Amino acid sequence: MIHEIGVQLQAALQAKGCPFVVIDGPERRPTTTFARERVVIERDMSAGDTFAATHLPGKNPVTRLTRLIGCKITIYARAPSKGALEFEHFRRAEQVLDVVLIALYGIAKGRQNQVAFTSGKFVEPPDLTEGETMGGAVYELHFTFDRGVADRTWAGAAQPTANVASGTIQSTTNVSGIVEGGGSESETACGNGGT
């Protein structure tokens, strides 16, 4: 799922004219230069996952609970001007961060999921702290992205369903009532034509 979110994030960044590339993490080789600007998306191994009650409506397959997947995005930014100062690198990273935050919100909404941003900060990767001045900025964003855990077979099939034969439902019952605050509410239920 995280890979697919990354693909959608790349499309959203391109649509906004953001020149950063989104890559799957974790990166296996140490970062030795700020020359390659990028957004790395990966599982947050330090945070892990949490679980909650489902917020999805009943459907088939039945969603029993929600898994909140711990995710991390690392933004590597470098101001393009020669001899850029540290605040300029930070400003560029924050500009990308804004685009990423809005994009993730839109992706979650489009997928009918929820995203929750848990923390974020500028960091100094150990591989890039040798120089006297920082040649860029690195920002880590920690968040969760929810995923419904559905009751499926190993092959991915949902629970069996049945069709209701025509004429089976013979009556309807309309119930109305007054709700708190003075409004009214109505509901329609189906019966079987019995007593």
MIVEX-134267 format. One record per atom (N, C-alpha, C, O): atom name; x, y, z; residue number from 1. Coordinates in steps of 0.02 Angstrom, whole numbers. Atoms other than C-alpha are relative to their C-alpha. Layout:
   atom        x        y        z     n
     CA        X        Y        Z   NUM
...
//
This chain:
   atom        x        y        z     n
      N       41      -60        0     1
     CA        0        0        0     1
      C       43       63        0     1
      O       25      113      -32     1
      N      -42      -59       -3     2
     CA      142      120       39     2
      C       29       17      -69     2
      O       35       75      -87     2
      N      -25      -12       68     3
     CA      214       97     -136     3
      C      -53       36      -42     3
      O      -38       84      -77     3
      N       54      -31       39     4
     CA       45      141     -213     4
      C      -12       72       21     4
      O      -26      115      -21     4
      N        7      -69      -23     5
     CA       31      296     -104     5
      C       57       42      -29     5
      O       46      100      -49     5
      N      -57      -36       30     6
     CA      205      345     -165     6
      C      -11       16      -73     6
      O        7       70      -96     6
      N       16      -12       71     7
     CA      149      326     -346     7
      C      -49       58       -7     7
      O      -40      102      -49     7
      N       49      -54        2     8
     CA       -1      438     -313     8
      C       32       66       22     8
      O       15      119       -4     8
      N      -34      -60      -23     9
     CA      110      561     -219     9
      C       43       29      -56     9
      O       44       90      -64     9
      N      -40      -25       56    10
     CA      228      573     -368    10
      C      -44       36      -51    10
      O      -25       89      -75    10
      N       45      -32       48    11
     CA       81      612     -483    11
      C      -25       67       27    11
      O      -31      116      -11    11
      N       24      -62      -30    12
     CA       18      745     -361    12
      C       55       54       -1    12
      O       40      112      -14    12
      N      -55      -49        2    13
     CA      190      828     -351    13
      C       10       26      -71    13
      O       20       86      -81    13
      N       -7      -21       69    14
     CA      204      830     -540    14
      C      -56       48      -21    14
      O      -43       97      -56    14
      N       57      -43       17    15
     CA       30      907     -555    15
      C        9       70       29    15
      O      -16      119        0    15
      N      -13      -65      -31    16
     CA       88     1049     -440    16
      C       64       32      -26    16
      O       82       87       -5    16
      N      -62      -28       28    17
     CA      249     1075     -539    17
      C       60       -8       46    17
      O      111       25       36    17
      N      -56       12      -47    18
     CA      360     1011     -397    18
      C       49      -48      -34    18
      O       30     -102      -55    18
      N      -49       41       37    19
     CA      522      942     -473    19
      C       29      -59       38    19
      O       73      -93       11    19
      N      -28       55      -41    20
     CA      556      814     -335    20
      C      -26      -67      -24    20
      O      -84      -73      -44    20
      N       19       69       17    21
     CA      553      628     -372    21
      C      -15      -36       65    21
      O       18      -26      116    21
      N       19       41      -58    22
     CA      468      507     -251    22
      C       29      -69      -11    22
      O       17     -100      -63    22
      N      -28       67        5    23
     CA      562      346     -217    23
      C      -19      -42       60    23
      O      -32      -15      114    23
      N       15       46      -55    24
     CA      526      192     -112    24
      C       62       -7       44    24
      O      118      -13       20    24
      N      -54       11      -48    25
     CA      630      176       45    25
      C       -9      -67       33    25
      O      -57     -102       19    25
      N      -58      -41      -20    26
     CA      723      131      142    26
      C       56       -2      -51    26
      O       64      -50      -88    26
      N      -59       -3       44    27
     CA      876      185       46    27
      C       54      -43       31    27
      O       70      -36       91    27
      N      -49       48      -25    28
     CA     1008       50       64    28
      C       71       28        2    28
      O      114        4       39    28
      N      -67      -29        1    29
     CA     1158      159       25    29
      C       -2       66       39    29
      O      -52      102       36    29
      N       -1      -63      -38    30
     CA     1210      304      138    30
      C       -1       61      -47    30
      O       25       58     -102    30
      N        3      -61       38    31
     CA     1176      480       77    31
      C       67       36        8    31
      O       89       50       63    31
      N      -66      -32       -2    32
     CA     1341      563       31    32
      C       -1       71      -26    32
      O       49      107      -20    32
      N        3      -67       28    33
     CA     1282      722      -53    33
      C      -72       25        0    33
      O     -120      -14        0    33
      N       66      -30        5    34
     CA     1137      844      -57    34
      C      -20       12      -72    34
      O      -74       40      -85    34
      N       12      -17       70    35
     CA     1147      852     -246    35
      C      -64      -31      -28    35
      O      -94       -4      -74    35
      N       59       35       27    36
     CA     1002      731     -272    36
      C      -61       14       44    36
      O      -70      -17       97    36
      N       61      -16      -38    37
     CA      838      808     -212    37
      C      -50      -56      -12    37
      O      -57      -82      -67    37
      N       48       54        5    38
     CA      704      681     -175    38
      C      -45       -3       61    38
      O      -33       30      111    38
      N       46       16      -54    39
     CA      559      623      -67    39
      C        1      -76        7    39
      O      -17     -111      -40    39
      N       -3       73      -12    40
     CA      582      450       10    40
      C      -59      -19       44    40
      O      -68        9       98    40
      N       57       24      -39    41
     CA      426      359       70    41
      C       12      -72       21    41
      O       34     -113      -20    41
      N      -14       67      -26    42
     CA      439      205      180    42
      C      -41      -14       63    42
      O      -74       31       89    42
      N       29       19      -65    43
     CA      371      111      330    43
      C       41       32       55    43
      O      102       37       50    43
      N      -35      -27      -58    44
     CA      413      191      495    44
      C       13      -57       48    44
      O      -29      -75       89    44
      N      -17       59      -39    45
     CA      503       46      577    45
      C        4       17       75    45
      O       -8      -27      117    45
      N       -5      -18      -71    46
     CA      527      142      740    46
      C      -69        9       32    46
      O      -77       -3       92    46
      N       67      -12      -27    47
     CA      342      185      760    47
      C      -44      -63       -3    47
      O      -84      -75       41    47
      N       42       59        8    48
     CA      264       24      695    48
      C      -72       19      -16    48
      O      -85       74      -40    48
      N       71       -9       16    49
     CA       76        5      675    49
      C      -40        4       65    49
      O      -18      -20      117    49
      N       49        3      -54    50
     CA      -72       35      789    50
      C      -66      -23      -30    50
      O      -73      -25      -91    50
      N       63       28       23    51
     CA     -248      -33      779    51
      C      -58       35       34    51
      O      -53       56       92    51
      N       59      -35      -27    52
     CA     -420       44      804    52
      C      -63      -33      -27    52
      O      -61      -75      -72    52
      N       64       24       25    53
     CA     -603        7      781    53
      C      -11       27      -70    53
      O       17       78      -89    53
      N       12      -21       70    54
     CA     -665       20      603    54
      C      -44       62       -2    54
      O      -88       72       40    54
      N       41      -59       11    55
     CA     -737      183      541    55
      C      -36       -5      -67    55
      O      -68       43      -89    55
      N       32       10       65    56
     CA     -799      110      377    56
      C      -70      -30        8    56
      O      -81      -69       55    56
      N       67       28       -4    57
     CA     -982       69      346    57
      C        1      -75      -17    57
      O       46      -99      -50    57
      N        5       72       13    58
     CA    -1038     -113      340    58
      C       -8      -15      -74    58
      O      -50       16     -108    58
      N        4       21       69    59
     CA    -1010     -195      172    59
      C       34      -67       -6    59
      O       61      -93       44    59
      N      -31       64       11    60
     CA     -945     -356       97    60
      C       61       10      -44    60
      O       53       35     -100    60
      N      -16       36      -61    61
     CA     -808     -399      135    61
      C       -7       45       62    61
      O        3      105       58    61
      N        9      -37      -62    62
     CA     -840     -348      315    62
      C       68       23       25    62
      O      115      -16       31    62
      N      -61      -27      -29    63
     CA     -707     -233      384    63
      C       -6       -4       76    63
      O      -50       27      106    63
      N        4       13      -71    64
     CA     -673     -289      562    64
      C       36       52       43    64
      O       13       69       97    64
      N      -38      -50      -37    65
     CA     -543     -161      617    65
      C       43       40      -48    65
      O       46       26     -107    65
      N      -42      -43       40    66
     CA     -426      -26      556    66
      C       72       -5       24    66
      O       86        0       83    66
      N      -72        1      -15    67
     CA     -238      -42      547    67
      C       29       67      -20    67
      O       22       88      -78    67
      N      -32      -64       13    68
     CA     -145      124      560    68
      C       73      -14      -13    68
      O      112      -26       33    68
      N      -67       19       21    69
     CA       15       94      463    69
      C       47       59       13    69
      O       36      115      -10    69
      N      -51      -51      -13    70
     CA      166      191      527    70
      C       41       13      -63    70
      O       71      -34      -91    70
      N      -36      -18       61    71
     CA      245      285      381    71
      C       48       57       14    71
      O       39       95       62    71
      N      -47      -55       -7    72
     CA      390      403      359    72
      C       17       26      -69    72
      O       28      -12     -116    72
      N      -23      -32       61    73
     CA      433      527      223    73
      C       61       42       19    73
      O       59       79       67    73
      N      -60      -40       -9    74
     CA      607      602      212    74
      C       10       43      -62    74
      O       13       17     -118    74
      N       -8      -48       55    75
     CA      630      758      106    75
      C       73       24        1    75
      O       97       50       51    75
      N      -68      -25        9    76
     CA      805      797       42    76
      C       -4       59      -48    76
      O      -21       51     -107    76
      N        7      -61       39    77
     CA      809      977      -20    77
      C       65       39       -2    77
      O      105       38       45    77
      N      -60      -42        8    78
     CA      943     1093      -85    78
      C      -20       61      -41    78
      O      -42       55      -98    78
      N       16      -62       37    79
     CA      915     1274     -133    79
      C       43        5      -62    79
      O      103       -9      -59    79
      N      -37        2       63    80
     CA      966     1296     -315    80
      C       53       56       -8    80
      O       98       49      -50    80
      N      -47      -54       10    81
     CA     1061     1460     -296    81
      C       70      -18       27    81
      O       76      -52       78    81
      N      -68       15      -20    82
     CA     1251     1449     -285    82
      C       16       34       66    82
      O        1       93       75    82
      N      -17      -28      -65    83
     CA     1314     1474     -108    83
      C      -60       14       44    83
      O      -59       59       86    83
      N       62      -11      -39    84
     CA     1139     1461      -35    84
      C       14       -8       74    84
      O       54      -50       95    84
      N       -7        2      -72    85
     CA     1126     1491      151    85
      C      -46      -54       29    85
      O      -92      -78       -4    85
      N       37       54      -32    86
     CA     1055     1365      274    86
      C      -75       14        0    86
      O     -114      -32      -13    86
      N       71      -14       -1    87
     CA      888     1455      290    87
      C      -33       -9      -67    87
      O      -93      -24      -71    87
      N       28       10       67    88
     CA      865     1445      101    88
      C      -12      -74      -13    88
      O      -62      -92      -45    88
      N       11       72        7    89
     CA      885     1256      106    89
      C      -62      -21       41    89
      O     -103      -60       18    89
      N       58       14      -42    90
     CA      759     1249      250    90
      C      -64       23      -34    90
      O     -115      -12      -33    90
      N       59      -28       33    91
     CA      638     1359      154    91
      C      -22      -45      -57    91
      O      -82      -57      -66    91
      N       18       44       56    92
     CA      646     1244        1    92
      C      -30      -65       26    92
      O      -80      -90       -1    92
      N       28       61      -28    93
     CA      617     1090      109    93
      C      -71       11       26    93
      O     -114      -31       18    93
      N       67      -15      -25    94
     CA      467     1174      191    94
      C      -50       10      -56    94
      O     -108       -7      -50    94
      N       45       -8       58    95
     CA      396     1220       21    95
      C      -22      -68      -26    95
      O      -80      -79      -42    95
      N       17       68       22    96
     CA      405     1037      -31    96
      C      -45      -33       51    96
      O      -93      -67       33    96
      N       41       30      -53    97
     CA      334      984      137    97
      C      -73       22       -6    97
      O     -118      -20        0    97
      N       69      -24        8    98
     CA      180     1093      109    98
      C      -36      -37      -56    98
      O      -93      -57      -48    98
      N       30       35       57    99
     CA      149     1012      -60    99
      C      -14      -73       19    99
      O      -66     -101        1    99
      N        8       70      -20   100
     CA      174      837       15   100
      C      -59       -8       48   100
      O      -99      -54       41   100
      N       55        4      -49   101
     CA       55      870      161   101
      C      -69        4      -34   101
      O     -113      -36      -21   101
      N       64       -9       36   102
     CA      -85      932       47   102
      C      -13      -60      -45   102
      O      -70      -83      -51   102
      N        8       58       45   103
     CA      -54      789      -76   103
      C      -22      -62       39   103
      O      -67      -98       18   103
      N       19       59      -40   104
     CA      -64      656       61   104
      C      -71        6       25   104
      O     -108      -43       27   104
      N       69      -11      -21   105
     CA     -224      733      126   105
      C      -48      -17      -57   105
      O      -98      -51      -47   105
      N       43       14       58   106
     CA     -299      725      -50   106
      C        0      -74      -18   106
      O      -52     -101      -37   106
      N       -4       72       15   107
     CA     -238      546      -78   107
      C      -44      -39       48   107
      O      -81      -83       28   107
      N       41       35      -50   108
     CA     -317      488       85   108
      C      -74       11      -13   108
      O     -113      -37       -9   108
      N       71      -15       13   109
     CA     -480      574       44   109
      C      -25      -38      -61   109
      O      -80      -66      -60   109
      N       19       35       61   110
     CA     -484      500     -131   110
      C       -6      -75        9   110
      O      -47     -107      -23   110
      N        1       72      -14   111
     CA     -451      325      -64   111
      C      -49      -18       55   111
      O      -57      -77       72   111
      N       45        8      -57   112
     CA     -578      349       77   112
      C       37      -30       59   112
      O       12      -74       94   112
      N      -40       19      -57   113
     CA     -440      325      204   113
      C       10       62       43   113
      O      -16      116       29   113
      N      -17      -56      -43   114
     CA     -374      435      343   114
      C       75        2        9   114
      O      108      -50       17   114
      N      -71      -10      -13   115
     CA     -201      508      363   115
      C        5       43       62   115
      O      -33       91       71   115
      N      -11      -40      -61   116
     CA     -137      574      530   116
      C       74       14        5   116
      O      115      -32        7   116
      N      -70      -21       -5   117
     CA       24      673      541   117
      C       19        1       74   117
      O      -11       38      113   117
      N      -17        8      -71   118
     CA      109      627      705   118
      C       58       44       22   118
      O       58       69       78   118
      N      -56      -44      -18   119
     CA      274      724      702   119
      C       42       15      -62   119
      O       36      -19     -113   119
      N      -45      -18       54   120
     CA      402      807      593   120
      C       55       44       26   120
      O       45       82       74   120
      N      -55      -41      -22   121
     CA      572      887      610   121
      C       57       -1      -51   121
      O       62      -48      -91   121
      N      -61       -1       39   122
     CA      731      938      522   122
      C       51      -45       36   122
      O       56      -44       97   122
      N      -51       45      -28   123
     CA      870      810      547   123
      C       66       10      -37   123
      O       67       38      -92   123
      N      -66        0       32   124
     CA     1055      798      508   124
      C       23      -72       -8   124
      O       44     -103       40   124
      N      -22       68       11   125
     CA     1096      631      428   125
      C       74       -7       17   125
      O      114       36       -1   125
      N      -70        9      -21   126
     CA     1258      562      501   126
      C       49        2      -59   126
      O      106       26      -51   126
      N      -43        3       59   127
     CA     1329      538      325   127
      C       14       70      -29   127
      O       61       78      -68   127
      N       -8      -66       30   128
     CA     1311      724      285   128
      C       22       53       50   128
      O       19      113       34   128
      N      -19      -49      -51   129
     CA     1375      807      444   129
      C       75       15        2   129
      O       98       50       46   129
      N      -73      -10        0   130
     CA     1561      805      398   130
      C       20       71      -20   130
      O       70       96        6   130
      N      -19      -66       24   131
     CA     1563      974      310   131
      C      -12       54       51   131
      O      -49       44       99   131
      N        9      -56      -45   132
     CA     1574     1142      396   132
      C      -68       32       -8   132
      O      -97       55       41   132
      N       66      -28       12   133
     CA     1414     1204      315   133
      C      -44      -53      -32   133
      O      -21      -96      -70   133
      N       47       47       29   134
     CA     1259     1107      269   134
      C      -15       21      -72   134
      O      -32       79      -85   134
      N       14      -15       70   135
     CA     1235     1095       82   135
      C      -72      -13      -19   135
      O      -88      -16      -79   135
      N       70       13       13   136
     CA     1049     1061       99   136
      C      -36      -10       66   136
      O       -9        3      119   136
      N       40       12      -60   137
     CA      911     1017      220   137
      C      -37      -67       -7   137
      O      -57      -86      -62   137
      N       36       64       -1   138
     CA      830      852      270   138
      C      -56        6       52   138
      O      -44       24      110   138
      N       58       -3      -44   139
     CA      655      845      344   139
      C      -32      -69        3   139
      O      -44     -100      -49   139
      N       35       64      -10   140
     CA      573      689      417   140
      C      -71       13       24   140
      O      -82       49       72   140
      N       71       -5      -18   141
     CA      384      677      423   141
      C      -24      -70       19   141
      O      -18     -118      -19   141
      N       28       64      -24   142
     CA      304      538      526   142
      C      -76        6       -1   142
      O     -105       55       21   142
      N       73       -1        5   143
     CA      123      493      494   143
      C      -27      -71       -1   143
      O       10     -119       -9   143
      N       33       64        9   144
     CA       -3      352      493   144
      C      -50        5      -56   144
      O      -80       58      -68   144
      N       49        5       54   145
     CA     -111      297      348   145
      C      -41      -62       15   145
      O      -13     -116       24   145
      N       40       56      -21   146
     CA     -258      187      389   146
      C      -17      -48      -57   146
      O      -19      -29     -115   146
      N       18       52       47   147
     CA     -306       25      304   147
      C      -49      -46       35   147
      O      -36      -71       90   147
      N       50       45      -29   148
     CA     -462      -77      337   148
      C       23      -72       -4   148
      O       50      -94      -54   148
      N      -15       71        0   149
     CA     -435     -257      388   149
      C      -65      -37      -11   149
      O     -109      -39       33   149
      N       63       32       20   150
     CA     -569     -356      298   150
      C        1      -75       11   150
      O       54     -106       11   150
      N        9       72      -10   151
     CA     -635     -531      328   151
      C       -3      -33      -69   151
      O      -56      -33     -101   151
      N       -6       31       66   152
     CA     -576     -622      171   152
      C       31      -69        6   152
      O       62      -86       57   152
      N      -35       64        3   153
     CA     -518     -795      121   153
      C       73       14      -18   153
      O       90       70      -37   153
      N      -70       -9       18   154
     CA     -332     -823       90   154
      C        7       22      -73   154
      O       53       60      -88   154
      N       -2      -18       70   155
     CA     -366     -805      -97   155
      C      -27       71      -12   155
      O      -24       96      -68   155
      N       24      -69        6   156
     CA     -444     -634      -64   156
      C      -74        7      -13   156
      O      -98       62      -25   156
      N       71       -2       14   157
     CA     -626     -680      -90   157
      C      -39       28       61   157
      O      -20       17      118   157
      N       45      -25      -53   158
     CA     -763     -592        8   158
      C      -46      -56       22   158
      O      -43     -112       -4   158
      N       48       49      -25   159
     CA     -900     -682      103   159
      C      -54      -11      -54   159
      O      -68       34      -93   159
      N       52       13       50   160
     CA    -1035     -766       -3   160
      C      -60       46       11   160
      O      -76       66       67   160
      N       59      -42       -4   161
     CA    -1188     -661      -43   161
      C      -60      -38      -30   161
      O      -51      -88      -63   161
      N       61       31       27   162
     CA    -1368     -705      -87   162
      C      -43       55      -30   162
      O      -44      112       -5   162
      N       47      -47       30   163
     CA    -1495     -620     -198   163
      C      -69      -11       31   163
      O      -89      -67       44   163
      N       67        4      -26   164
     CA    -1667     -580     -129   164
      C      -48       -6      -60   164
      O      -47       36     -105   164
      N       45       12       56   165
     CA    -1800     -651     -245   165
      C      -54       54       -4   165
      O      -75       81       47   165
      N       52      -50       11   166
     CA    -1926     -532     -319   166
      C      -64      -21       35   166
      O      -85      -78       30   166
      N       63       13      -34   167
     CA    -2084     -519     -215   167
      C       10      -25       71   167
      O      -39      -34      107   167
      N      -13       24      -68   168
     CA    -1999     -579      -55   168
      C      -17       53       52   168
      O      -47       38      104   168
      N       14      -55      -46   169
     CA    -2013     -410       29   169
      C      -70       26      -18   169
      O      -81       53      -72   169
      N       69      -14       15   170
     CA    -2199     -378       44   170
      C      -26       64       31   170
      O      -79       88       12   170
      N       25      -61      -32   171
     CA    -2214     -224      154   171
      C       59       43       23   171
      O      115       19       32   171
      N      -49      -45      -29   172
     CA    -2121      -74      217   172
      C      -32       35       59   172
      O      -93       45       61   172
      N       23      -35      -59   173
     CA    -2135       16      382   173
      C       39       65        6   173
      O      101       63        8   173
      N      -32      -65       -9   174
     CA    -2098      202      399   174
      C       -7       21       72   174
      O      -63       23       99   174
      N       -1      -20      -70   175
     CA    -2049      259      573   175
      C       29       70        3   175
      O       81       84      -26   175
      N      -24      -69       -9   176
     CA    -2030      443      620   176
      C        5       15       74   176
      O      -31      -13      115   176
      N       -8      -19      -70   177
     CA    -1971      522      780   177
      C       33       68        5   177
      O       61       93      -43   177
      N      -32      -65      -13   178
     CA    -1910      684      857   178
      C       68      -14       31   178
      O       74      -53       78   178
      N      -67        8      -26   179
     CA    -1724      695      888   179
      C       19       60       42   179
      O      -14      112       40   179
      N      -24      -54      -44   180
     CA    -1628      801     1012   180
      C       13       62      -41   180
      O       43       58      -95   180
      N       -9      -63       35   181
     CA    -1626      983      960   181
      C      -62       22      -38   181
      O      -62       76      -67   181
      N       64      -21       29   182
     CA    -1804      986      893   182
      C      -12      -23      -71   182
      O      -67      -11      -97   182
      N       11       23       68   183
     CA    -1779      907      721   183
      C      -38      -66        0   183
      O      -56      -92       53   183
      N       33       65        5   184
     CA    -1861      749      656   184
      C       43      -47      -42   184
      O       85      -24      -81   184
      N      -38       51       35   185
     CA    -1792      587      587   185
      C      -48      -55      -22   185
      O      -94      -72       15   185
      N       43       55       21   186
     CA    -1873      450      484   186
      C       44      -57      -26   186
      O      100      -46      -47   186
      N      -36       59       21   187
     CA    -1821      273      440   187
      C      -49      -47      -33   187
      O     -107      -52      -12   187
      N       41       48       34   188
     CA    -1889      143      321   188
      C       27      -70       13   188
      O       87      -82        3   188
      N      -20       69      -12   189
     CA    -1885      -42      367   189
      C      -43      -45      -42   189
      O      -98      -27      -62   189
      N       36       48       41   190
     CA    -1939     -195      271   190
      C      -27      -56       43   190
      O        5      -77       91   190
      N       31       56      -36   191
     CA    -2056     -330      333   191
      C      -12      -58      -46   191
      O        4      -55     -105   191
      N       13       59       42   192
     CA    -2108     -501      273   192
      C      -75      -13       -9   192
      O      -95      -66      -33   192
      N       72        6       10   193
     CA    -2295     -471      272   193
      C      -33      -42       54   193
      O      -93      -57       49   193
      N       29       40      -54   194
     CA    -2321     -570      434   194
      C      -40       43       46   194
      O      -64       97       26   194
      N       42      -35      -49   195
     CA    -2411     -513      591   195
      C       29       65       22   195
      O       -1      100       63   195
//
